[in-house]
């Protein structure tokens, strides 16, 4: 291996230099990988719980004439009352998720940069094919698509800012907002594409997180492999079913 060294004479005479090949990074790679594993699992747990909550859109109206999903949204806003102010728990969740996403993005770009610097002009060849190889190569791409979707989704169904949100958006009317939003075909198509990207990203992410957290036992690895495909698939199917149900008029 050839290296750029400021003292070529020392190399010629067989002398050893203690100068490192590259500067020591501020944060070691193992710490970045561990951070990405933990923050990724936090986000994965959130999307699973978020999907389960949103499936309440399929429940019939209650005796009071209100949709169960709207009651669920109000419960989230009053969670922790009277200890916490209104939406206090929601803001705690949001801040935790925001910090987790920021750390996850930083780790992704930092590790990608280090990988390119270490590899130099040489690129990996003769990679094993299959879904796992594809998800590995596209983690950064699927992550960027998901980031764009998260921003759009917040503007659409949380904040209600146009043109992301529909003109009929009303704060607290979760069921109606979902119906008005997903009735727009382009929004539903974008949502479905994002859910496929989420499946690909989570599948490889869960598998990587298990490795970075030190889960190496054969039986544990087999269980993690099943979870890595099953949970993201359930999230993808559950989330995709909602815009399709609205587009086909099954929910109105």
C-alpha positions in Angstrom: 0.0 0.0 0.0 1.3 3.4 -0.9 0.8 6.4 1.4 1.4 10.1 1.2 4.1 10.8 3.8 5.9 14.1 4.3 9.2 12.3 4.9 9.9 10.0 1.9 13.6 9.7 3.0 12.6 8.0 6.2 10.7 5.4 4.1 13.7 4.8 1.9 16.0 4.1 4.9 13.4 1.9 6.5 12.6 4.2 9.3 9.2 4.1 11.0 7.1 7.2 11.3 4.5 7.7 14.0 2.5 10.1 11.9 -1.0 8.8 11.4 -2.4 8.3 7.9 -5.4 10.5 8.8 -6.5 12.7 11.6 -8.3 11.1 14.5 -12.0 11.8 14.1 -13.7 13.7 16.9 -16.3 11.0 17.3 -15.1 7.4 16.7 -17.0 5.3 14.1 -18.2 2.8 16.7 -19.9 5.6 18.6 -21.6 6.9 15.4 -22.8 3.4 14.5 -24.1 2.8 18.0 -25.9 6.2 17.9 -27.4 5.3 14.6 -28.6 1.9 15.8 -30.3 3.4 18.9 -31.9 6.4 17.1 -33.0 4.1 14.2 -34.7 1.7 16.6 -36.4 4.7 18.3 -37.7 5.8 14.9 -38.7 2.3 14.0 -40.7 1.9 17.2 -42.4 5.3 16.5 -43.5 4.4 13.0 -45.0 1.1 14.3 -47.0 2.8 17.1 -47.9 5.6 14.7 -49.3 3.1 12.2 -51.3 1.3 14.9 -52.9 4.5 16.0 -53.7 5.6 12.5 -55.5 2.3 11.8 -58.3 3.6 14.1 -59.5 5.4 10.9 -61.2 2.0 10.1 -63.2 2.0 13.3 -66.9 3.1 13.1 -68.1 6.4 14.6 -68.9 6.3 18.3 -72.2 7.0 19.9 -71.2 10.6 20.4 -70.8 11.0 16.6 -67.0 11.4 16.7 -64.4 9.3 15.0 -62.3 7.0 17.3 -59.1 8.3 15.6 -60.1 11.9 16.6 -60.6 10.7 20.2 -57.1 9.1 20.0 -55.6 12.4 18.8 -57.3 14.3 21.7 -56.0 11.7 24.1 -52.4 12.3 22.9 -52.8 16.0 23.3 -54.0 15.6 26.9 -51.6 12.8 27.8 -50.0 13.4 31.2 -52.7 15.9 32.4 -52.7 17.5 34.9 -49.0 16.9 35.5 -48.1 18.2 32.0 -49.6 21.1 30.1 -51.8 20.4 27.1 -49.7 18.8 24.3 -46.8 18.6 26.8 -46.2 14.9 26.3 -46.6 15.3 22.5 -43.9 17.9 22.5 -41.6 15.6 24.5 -42.1 12.9 21.9 -41.5 15.4 19.1 -38.3 16.7 20.6 -36.9 13.2 21.2 -37.8 12.2 17.6 -36.2 15.4 16.3 -33.0 14.9 18.2 -32.9 11.2 17.1 -33.4 12.1 13.5 -30.7 14.8 13.6 -28.2 12.4 15.2 -29.2 9.7 12.7 -28.6 12.0 9.7 -25.3 13.3 11.1 -24.1 9.7 11.7 -25.1 8.6 8.2 -23.3 11.4 6.4 -20.2 11.1 8.6 -19.9 7.4 8.2 -20.5 7.6 4.4 -17.8 10.3 4.2 -15.3 8.2 6.1 -16.0 5.1 4.0 -15.4 7.0 0.8 -12.1 8.5 2.2 -10.9 5.1 3.4 -11.8 3.4 0.1 -10.3 6.1 -2.0 -10.7 5.5 -5.7 -11.3 1.8 -5.3 -14.9 0.7 -5.3 -16.4 -2.6 -4.1 -17.0 -5.1 -6.9 -18.6 -8.6 -7.2 -21.0 -7.8 -4.4 -23.5 -10.5 -3.4 -26.9 -9.7 -5.1 -30.3 -9.9 -3.6 -32.5 -7.5 -1.6 -30.0 -7.2 1.3 -27.3 -6.0 -1.1 -29.7 -3.5 -2.8 -30.9 -2.1 0.5 -27.3 -1.7 1.7 -26.3 0.3 -1.4 -29.4 2.5 -1.3 -29.6 3.3 2.5 -28.5 6.9 1.9 -31.0 7.4 -1.0 -33.9 5.9 0.9 -33.0 7.9 3.9 -33.1 11.2 2.0 -36.5 10.3 0.4 -37.8 9.5 3.9 -36.5 12.8 5.2 -38.3 14.7 2.4 -41.5 12.7 3.2 -41.3 13.4 6.9 -41.1 17.2 6.2 -44.0 17.0 3.8 -46.1 14.8 6.1 -45.7 17.2 9.0 -46.7 20.1 6.9 -49.6 18.2 5.5 -51.3 16.4 8.5 -49.7 18.1 11.6 -49.2 21.8 10.8 -51.6 22.1 8.0 -49.5 24.4 5.7 -50.4 24.5 2.0 -49.8 23.5 -0.6 -48.7 20.3 1.3 -52.0 20.3 3.3 -55.4 20.3 1.7 -57.5 23.5 1.7 -60.0 21.8 4.0 -57.4 21.1 6.8 -58.7 21.7 10.3 -56.7 21.2 13.5 -57.9 18.2 15.5 -60.0 16.7 12.7 -57.6 13.8 12.0 -60.0 11.6 10.1 -61.3 14.4 7.9 -57.7 15.7 7.3 -56.5 12.2 6.2 -59.5 11.8 3.9 -59.0 15.2 2.3 -55.3 14.7 1.9 -55.3 11.2 0.5 -58.1 12.0 -1.9 -55.4 13.8 -3.8 -53.9 11.1 -6.0 -50.4 12.6 -6.1 -50.3 12.7 -2.3 -51.3 9.0 -2.0 -48.8 8.0 -4.7 -46.0 9.9 -2.8 -47.1 8.3 0.5 -47.1 4.8 -1.0 -43.6 5.3 -2.5 -42.4 6.6 0.8 -43.7 3.5 2.6 -41.9 1.2 0.2 -38.7 3.2 0.9 -39.4 2.9 4.6 -39.7 -0.9 4.3 -36.3 -1.0 2.5 -34.6 1.3 5.0 -36.0 -0.3 8.1 -35.3 -3.9 6.9 -31.6 -3.2 6.5 -31.5 -0.8 9.4 -32.9 -3.3 11.9 -30.3 -5.9 10.7 -27.4 -3.4 11.0 -28.7 -2.2 14.4 -28.6 -5.7 15.8 -25.0 -6.1 14.6 -23.9 -2.7 16.0 -25.6 -3.5 19.4 -23.5 -6.7 19.6 -26.3 -9.3 18.9 -24.2 -12.1 17.4 -25.7 -15.4 18.6 -27.0 -17.7 15.8 -30.5 -18.1 17.2 -30.7 -14.4 18.0 -29.6 -13.5 14.5 -32.2 -15.8 13.0 -34.9 -14.1 15.1 -33.6 -10.6 14.2 -33.7 -11.6 10.5 -37.4 -12.5 10.8 -38.2 -9.3 12.7 -36.2 -7.2 10.2 -38.5 -8.3 7.4 -41.8 -8.9 9.3 -42.1 -5.6 11.3 -41.3 -3.3 8.3 -43.6 -5.3 6.1 -46.5 -4.9 8.6 -45.8 -1.2 8.9 -45.7 -0.8 5.1 -48.9 -2.8 4.4 -50.8 -1.1 7.2 -49.8 2.4 6.1 -50.4 1.8 2.4 -53.8 0.4 3.1 -55.1 3.7 4.3 -54.6 5.9 1.3 -55.8 3.1 -1.0 -59.0 2.7 1.1 -59.6 6.4 0.8 -58.9 6.5 -2.9 -61.2 3.6 -3.6 -64.0 5.1 -1.5 -64.0 2.5 1.2 -63.5 5.3 3.8 -65.4 8.5 3.3 
